[in-house]
Amino acid sequence: MTLRPLDDRVVIEQIEAEEKTAGGILLPDNAKQKPQQGKVVAVGPGKLTDAGTRTALAVKIGDTVLFGKYSGSDVEVNGKEFKILREAEILAKLAK
């Protein structure tokens, strides 16, 4: 099964939480915070305007993005966790 987002929605695979602190201390699973960044794995066709045209999204598959802590909806497909959110909930796109 694959996810195909509608309108201006984006499917993001969250990047795994760090296992060590900057000082080298190993973190137990319950102390890890999910990072608020991830990789775009699918994008919708764009928002439908009142004129009946679609506006292109500013992100594309493969982009790494930052999003708010409580943004979007968490879903699980084929044992993998994804986050689905609207393009407006994306805070920034990370440059490589």
N, C-alpha and C positions, 0 to 999 in steps of 0.2 A: 504494500500500500504506500502511495506517495501523497504528499501534501501539496495542494495547489491553492495558494491563498487567493482570495477575491479582492477586487477593488484595490485600495491602497494599502493592503496588509502585506506584512513581511514575515517570513519564517526564519527564526534565528536559532542556531545551535550554540548554546552557551559554552564559553571557554571554561575548562576545569579549574577549580580552586587551587591555589598554591598549597603545597604540602609542607613547605618550610617558610619560616619568616626570613627577613633580610639578614638576621643575625645567625641563621642556621638552625633554629629551634623547630623540631618537627611538631606539626599541629595534629591533634586527634580529629576524627571526622566531625564530631559535634562542635568543634571550635572554628571550622572552616566556614567562611562566608562565600556564597556564590558571587562570583564577579559580575559586574554590571556591564559586561561586554561579551560579544559573541560574533560569530561568522554568519553572514547571510547565506541561506541555503536555497531559498525560493522567494520570488517576488510576484505580486499580483500584477494585473495589466494596467493599473493606474486608476485614479479616481475619475468617476464619470461626472462631467460638468453639466450645468443646466442646458447647454447648447447641444449635448449629446456626444461630445468628444471626450477622449481620455487624456489625462495629463500624465506625462512620463514621470516615473519615480526617480529620485536623486540617488538611490542606492541600487546596486546590482549584485548578482550572485558572486560570492567570493569576498565582498567587502567586509571589513571588521568595523563594528559599530558599537557605540556606547548608548545605553538606555537607562531610564529611571528604575529605581529599586522595585517599585510596585507596578511597573508597566506591563501591559499585555496579559496574555493567558498562557498558562503552562499546559502542555499536552504531551502525551507519550504515544509514539508510533513505533511499532516493531521493536520495543524495548529501549528506544532512545528518547530522551527528553528534548523537547523543543519549546520555544516561546514564540507565540504569534502576537504581533502588535501592529498598530497602524504606523505609517511612515511618520506622522506627526509626533509620535512618542519616541522616536529616535533622536537623541540629543546631539550626536556628532558621528562623523565617519573618520576613522583613524587613517592617517596617511602612512604609507610604507616607507 
